[in-house]
């Protein structure tokens, strides 16, 4: 290795994105493959958003607005909060990285359930923080265990709800109980990357139900999933002005491209909202259909509140992953635990179900 990288980097757990369809097709000598590994929206971008992006591309020779003011204003209006309570970043994960940069010193503790989003241990390692993990309970978060894991060294608690990869959620009552048990100087992150797919009536909007009474909570959202802007990398955070101000201080210059800002704005207008609602309804219908079909085939399916399903097949995870990939279906395996499968189009989901029908759920 050239130079002298930090010791934390040498042992860093690398974030591994889902394999591409092209990789799988080439490796298994297939004519084509379908990628169901990264929880992307299988639909094309909304037509109105695509048109706005095409026009905005003509201005790519200029720097974007560093503070994303128009997007902030639109989001503040949508959520009924002050402009100083909103920040915009490179996806919700980009805002989370800014939070680590702003708050976590070497030796500080960060508490999060596990298994969860794979970037959490990466951010802990790069910050030289101590990761304190709390095992899942029946594929869901044990928030009492999370509260018990908080010490005077804890700076941040990170909760991805719906959880990636299990698709389970924290109810509003559970979150409020956790926040009541956590010191006010510990920031509790409620990462809702899959918020638009949640149908559980016990889950209220935390911006309205939690933030007013708990200034140490931070809500993260993204345009990558339901809005279908994964390629453009734009997300946001809503929280107390003190937290938002700290996040803004550590933001890289011009981190959100002008094209991404235009796409986000176009996604927030009433016309796009109606289009989005129709598409989300289609995804939810497919989620119900796929879940029911998998269960009928004998697969153990975790009830999902996201745009993916999770099969906790334990030691059979890698075998199932390979079997599906050989049939041109790229999924996301977690060795010894399970397989996460993103929902595709109805035709792609039919192909998935047919492939699962050739596999034995008990192996």
C-alpha positions as CSV (number, residue, x, y, z in Angstrom):
1,X,0.0,0.0,0.0
2,X,1.3,3.4,-0.9
3,X,1.7,6.0,1.8
4,X,0.6,5.5,5.4
5,X,-3.1,5.1,5.7
6,X,-4.8,5.3,9.1
7,X,-4.9,2.0,11.0
8,X,-8.7,2.2,11.0
9,X,-8.7,2.0,7.2
10,X,-6.4,-1.1,7.1
11,X,-9.0,-3.2,8.9
12,X,-12.1,-1.4,7.5
13,X,-15.1,-3.5,6.7
14,X,-15.8,-2.6,3.0
15,X,-19.3,-1.8,2.0
16,X,-20.2,-4.2,-0.8
17,X,-22.9,-3.1,-3.3
18,X,-25.2,-5.7,-4.9
19,X,-23.8,-7.6,-7.9
20,X,-24.8,-6.2,-11.3
21,X,-27.0,-8.2,-13.7
22,X,-24.2,-8.0,-16.2
23,X,-21.7,-9.7,-13.8
24,X,-24.1,-12.5,-13.1
25,X,-25.0,-13.1,-16.8
26,X,-21.3,-13.2,-17.7
27,X,-20.3,-15.5,-14.9
28,X,-23.1,-18.0,-15.5
29,X,-23.1,-17.7,-19.3
30,X,-26.6,-16.3,-19.5
31,X,-28.2,-14.2,-22.2
32,X,-29.4,-11.8,-19.5
33,X,-30.1,-11.5,-15.8
34,X,-32.3,-9.4,-13.5
35,X,-30.9,-7.4,-10.6
36,X,-33.0,-7.8,-7.5
37,X,-30.2,-7.0,-5.1
38,X,-30.2,-3.3,-4.3
39,X,-33.7,-2.3,-3.4
40,X,-34.0,0.0,-6.4
41,X,-37.3,1.0,-7.9
42,X,-37.9,-1.2,-10.9
43,X,-40.0,1.5,-12.6
44,X,-38.6,4.1,-15.0
45,X,-38.3,7.6,-13.5
46,X,-41.5,9.6,-13.4
47,X,-42.0,11.3,-16.8
48,X,-42.3,14.8,-15.4
49,X,-39.1,14.3,-13.4
50,X,-37.2,12.9,-16.3
51,X,-38.2,15.9,-18.4
52,X,-37.0,18.3,-15.8
53,X,-33.7,16.4,-15.5
54,X,-33.1,16.5,-19.2
55,X,-33.6,20.3,-19.3
56,X,-31.4,20.7,-16.2
57,X,-28.5,18.8,-17.9
58,X,-27.8,21.8,-20.1
59,X,-26.5,23.6,-17.0
60,X,-24.0,20.9,-15.9
61,X,-21.1,23.3,-16.7
62,X,-22.1,25.4,-13.6
63,X,-21.7,24.5,-9.9
64,X,-25.0,23.8,-8.1
65,X,-26.4,25.6,-5.1
66,X,-24.2,24.4,-2.2
67,X,-27.0,24.7,0.3
68,X,-29.8,23.3,-1.9
69,X,-32.1,26.2,-0.7
70,X,-35.0,25.5,-3.1
71,X,-35.1,21.9,-2.1
72,X,-34.9,22.8,1.6
73,X,-37.7,25.3,1.2
74,X,-39.9,22.7,-0.5
75,X,-39.2,20.1,2.1
76,X,-39.7,22.5,5.0
77,X,-43.1,23.4,3.5
78,X,-44.1,19.8,3.0
79,X,-43.2,18.8,6.6
80,X,-44.4,22.0,8.3
81,X,-41.1,22.8,9.9
82,X,-38.7,25.7,9.9
83,X,-36.1,26.1,7.1
84,X,-33.4,25.7,9.7
85,X,-34.7,22.2,10.5
86,X,-33.9,20.7,7.1
87,X,-30.7,19.7,5.4
88,X,-30.1,18.0,2.1
89,X,-27.3,15.6,1.3
90,X,-26.0,12.8,-0.9
91,X,-28.8,10.3,-0.1
92,X,-29.9,9.6,3.5
93,X,-26.6,7.7,3.9
94,X,-24.7,10.9,3.0
95,X,-26.5,12.8,5.7
96,X,-25.7,10.0,8.2
97,X,-22.0,10.2,7.3
98,X,-22.1,13.9,8.0
99,X,-23.6,13.2,11.4
100,X,-20.7,10.9,12.2
101,X,-18.3,13.5,11.0
102,X,-19.9,16.2,13.1
103,X,-20.5,14.3,16.4
104,X,-18.3,11.2,16.8
105,X,-14.8,11.3,18.2
106,X,-12.4,8.4,18.5
107,X,-13.5,6.1,21.3
108,X,-17.1,7.3,21.4
109,X,-19.8,4.7,21.2
110,X,-22.5,4.3,18.5
111,X,-25.3,1.9,19.3
112,X,-27.3,0.1,16.6
113,X,-29.3,-3.1,16.2
114,X,-27.7,-5.9,14.1
115,X,-28.2,-7.1,11.5
116,X,-29.0,-3.8,9.8
117,X,-27.7,-1.5,7.1
118,X,-24.2,-2.5,6.3
119,X,-22.7,1.0,6.3
120,X,-23.1,1.4,10.0
121,X,-20.0,-0.6,11.0
122,X,-18.1,1.2,8.2
123,X,-18.9,4.6,9.5
124,X,-18.0,3.5,13.0
125,X,-14.6,2.2,11.9
126,X,-13.7,5.3,9.9
127,X,-14.6,7.4,13.0
128,X,-12.6,5.1,15.3
129,X,-15.8,4.7,17.3
130,X,-16.8,1.7,19.3
131,X,-19.7,-0.1,17.6
132,X,-22.2,-1.4,20.2
133,X,-24.5,-3.8,18.5
134,X,-27.8,-5.2,19.8
135,X,-29.0,-8.5,18.3
136,X,-32.4,-8.6,16.5
137,X,-35.3,-10.3,18.2
138,X,-37.3,-12.3,15.8
139,X,-35.9,-10.2,12.9
140,X,-37.1,-7.0,14.5
141,X,-35.3,-4.4,16.7
142,X,-35.1,-5.0,20.4
143,X,-35.4,-1.3,21.5
144,X,-35.3,-2.2,25.2
145,X,-32.0,-3.8,24.5
146,X,-30.9,-0.7,22.6
147,X,-31.8,1.5,25.5
148,X,-29.9,-0.7,27.9
149,X,-26.8,-0.6,25.7
150,X,-26.6,3.2,25.9
151,X,-23.8,4.5,28.3
152,X,-22.3,7.9,29.0
153,X,-19.9,7.2,26.1
154,X,-22.8,6.9,23.6
155,X,-23.0,9.7,21.0
156,X,-25.5,8.2,18.5
157,X,-28.2,5.5,18.3
158,X,-28.9,4.5,14.7
159,X,-32.2,2.9,13.7
160,X,-33.1,2.0,10.1
161,X,-36.8,1.5,10.1
162,X,-38.0,-0.3,8.0
163,X,-34.9,-2.2,8.7
164,X,-32.5,-3.3,5.9
165,X,-32.5,-6.3,5.3
166,X,-35.4,-7.6,7.3
167,X,-38.1,-5.1,6.3
168,X,-39.4,-4.8,9.9
169,X,-40.4,-1.5,11.5
170,X,-40.3,0.3,14.9
171,X,-43.7,1.5,16.0
172,X,-44.1,5.1,17.1
173,X,-44.9,3.9,20.7
174,X,-41.6,1.9,20.7
175,X,-39.6,4.9,19.5
176,X,-41.1,7.2,22.0
177,X,-40.4,4.7,24.8
178,X,-36.8,4.5,23.6
179,X,-36.4,8.2,23.5
180,X,-37.8,8.6,27.0
181,X,-35.1,6.2,28.2
182,X,-32.1,7.7,26.3
183,X,-30.3,10.8,27.6
184,X,-31.1,14.0,25.8
185,X,-27.5,14.4,24.7
186,X,-27.6,11.2,22.6
187,X,-28.8,11.7,19.1
188,X,-31.3,9.0,18.0
189,X,-31.4,8.6,14.2
190,X,-34.6,7.4,12.6
191,X,-33.5,6.4,9.1
192,X,-36.6,6.1,7.0
193,X,-35.2,5.3,3.6
194,X,-38.2,3.1,2.8
195,X,-40.9,5.3,4.5
196,X,-43.2,5.5,1.5
197,X,-43.8,1.8,1.6
198,X,-44.9,1.6,5.2
199,X,-48.5,0.7,5.7
200,X,-48.5,-0.3,9.4
201,X,-51.0,2.0,11.2
202,X,-48.8,1.9,14.3
203,X,-46.1,3.9,12.5
204,X,-46.8,7.6,12.5
205,X,-44.7,10.2,10.8
206,X,-41.9,10.9,13.3
207,X,-41.5,14.5,12.1
208,X,-45.0,15.2,13.5
209,X,-45.2,12.6,16.3
210,X,-41.6,12.6,17.7
211,X,-39.5,15.6,16.7
212,X,-41.6,18.3,18.6
213,X,-41.1,16.6,21.9
214,X,-37.6,15.1,21.3
215,X,-35.1,17.5,19.9
216,X,-32.4,14.8,20.0
217,X,-34.1,12.8,17.3
218,X,-33.1,13.1,13.7
219,X,-35.3,11.8,10.8
220,X,-33.6,10.8,7.5
221,X,-35.3,10.3,4.2
222,X,-34.2,9.7,0.6
223,X,-35.4,10.1,-3.0
224,X,-33.5,7.0,-4.0
225,X,-36.2,4.3,-3.3
226,X,-39.8,5.2,-3.9
227,X,-39.0,8.3,-6.0
228,X,-36.6,6.2,-8.2
229,X,-33.7,8.7,-8.1
230,X,-31.1,6.2,-6.8
231,X,-28.6,7.2,-9.5
232,X,-28.7,10.9,-8.6
233,X,-28.0,10.5,-4.8
234,X,-30.2,13.0,-3.0
235,X,-31.7,12.6,0.5
236,X,-32.4,14.8,3.5
237,X,-32.6,15.1,7.2
238,X,-35.2,16.8,9.5
239,X,-34.3,17.7,13.0
240,X,-33.4,20.4,15.6
241,X,-31.7,23.5,14.2
242,X,-28.7,22.7,16.3
243,X,-28.2,19.3,14.8
244,X,-28.9,20.6,11.3
245,X,-26.4,23.4,11.7
246,X,-23.7,20.9,12.7
247,X,-24.4,18.7,9.7
248,X,-24.2,21.7,7.4
249,X,-20.7,22.6,8.7
250,X,-19.2,19.3,7.6
251,X,-20.9,19.0,4.2
252,X,-18.6,18.7,1.3
253,X,-18.8,21.6,-1.1
254,X,-21.5,21.1,-3.7
255,X,-22.2,17.6,-2.5
256,X,-25.7,17.4,-4.2
257,X,-25.6,18.0,-7.9
258,X,-27.8,20.6,-9.6
259,X,-29.4,17.9,-11.6
260,X,-30.3,16.0,-8.4
261,X,-31.7,19.1,-6.9
262,X,-33.9,19.7,-9.9
263,X,-35.1,16.1,-9.8
264,X,-35.9,16.4,-6.1
265,X,-37.9,19.6,-6.7
266,X,-39.8,18.0,-9.6
267,X,-40.6,15.0,-7.4
268,X,-42.3,17.2,-4.8
269,X,-44.8,19.0,-7.0
270,X,-48.5,17.8,-6.8
271,X,-48.4,16.2,-10.3
272,X,-45.5,14.0,-9.3
273,X,-47.0,13.2,-6.0
274,X,-50.0,11.7,-7.7
275,X,-47.8,9.7,-10.1
276,X,-45.7,8.5,-7.1
277,X,-48.8,7.4,-5.1
278,X,-49.9,5.2,-8.1
279,X,-46.5,3.6,-8.4
280,X,-46.1,2.9,-4.7
281,X,-49.6,1.3,-4.7
282,X,-48.4,-1.0,-7.5
283,X,-45.3,-2.0,-5.5
284,X,-47.3,-2.6,-2.4
285,X,-49.7,-4.9,-4.4
286,X,-46.7,-6.8,-5.7
287,X,-45.3,-7.1,-2.1
288,X,-48.5,-8.7,-1.0
289,X,-48.7,-11.0,-4.0
290,X,-45.0,-12.1,-3.7
291,X,-45.2,-12.6,0.0
292,X,-48.3,-14.8,-0.3
293,X,-46.8,-16.8,-3.1
294,X,-43.6,-17.4,-1.3
295,X,-45.4,-18.5,1.8
296,X,-47.5,-20.9,-0.3
297,X,-44.3,-22.4,-1.6
298,X,-43.2,-23.0,2.0
299,X,-40.6,-20.2,2.3
300,X,-40.1,-18.5,5.7
301,X,-41.0,-14.9,4.8
302,X,-40.5,-12.0,7.2
303,X,-43.5,-9.6,6.9
304,X,-41.9,-6.6,5.1
305,X,-42.8,-2.9,5.2
306,X,-40.3,-2.0,2.5
307,X,-39.9,-2.7,-1.2
308,X,-38.1,-6.0,-0.7
309,X,-38.7,-9.3,1.0
310,X,-36.4,-11.3,3.3
311,X,-36.0,-15.0,3.5
312,X,-34.3,-16.1,6.8
313,X,-33.0,-19.4,5.4
314,X,-30.0,-19.6,7.7
315,X,-27.2,-21.8,6.5
316,X,-29.0,-22.2,3.2
317,X,-28.5,-18.5,2.2
318,X,-25.5,-18.9,0.0
319,X,-26.9,-22.0,-1.7
320,X,-30.2,-20.2,-2.5
321,X,-28.3,-17.1,-3.7
322,X,-26.3,-19.2,-6.2
323,X,-29.3,-21.3,-7.3
324,X,-31.3,-18.1,-8.1
325,X,-28.3,-16.4,-9.8
326,X,-27.8,-19.4,-12.1
327,X,-31.3,-18.7,-13.3
328,X,-30.5,-15.1,-13.9
329,X,-31.8,-13.6,-10.7
330,X,-29.3,-11.5,-8.7
331,X,-30.3,-11.2,-5.0
332,X,-28.5,-10.1,-1.8
333,X,-27.2,-12.9,0.4
334,X,-26.2,-12.6,4.1
335,X,-24.1,-15.7,4.7
336,X,-25.5,-18.0,7.4
337,X,-28.6,-15.7,7.8
338,X,-30.8,-15.1,4.9
339,X,-31.4,-13.7,1.4
340,X,-32.9,-10.2,0.7
341,X,-34.8,-9.9,-2.6
342,X,-35.9,-6.6,-4.1
343,X,-39.3,-6.4,-5.6
344,X,-39.2,-6.0,-9.4
345,X,-41.8,-5.5,-12.1
346,X,-44.7,-8.0,-12.1
347,X,-43.0,-10.0,-14.9
348,X,-39.7,-10.1,-13.0
349,X,-41.5,-11.1,-9.8
350,X,-43.2,-13.9,-11.8
351,X,-39.8,-15.1,-12.9
352,X,-38.5,-15.0,-9.3
353,X,-41.4,-17.1,-8.0
354,X,-41.0,-19.6,-10.8
355,X,-37.3,-19.9,-9.9
356,X,-38.0,-20.3,-6.2
357,X,-40.5,-23.0,-7.1
358,X,-37.5,-25.1,-8.4
359,X,-35.7,-24.8,-5.0
360,X,-36.4,-26.6,-1.8
361,X,-37.2,-24.3,1.2
362,X,-36.0,-26.9,3.6
363,X,-32.5,-27.3,2.2
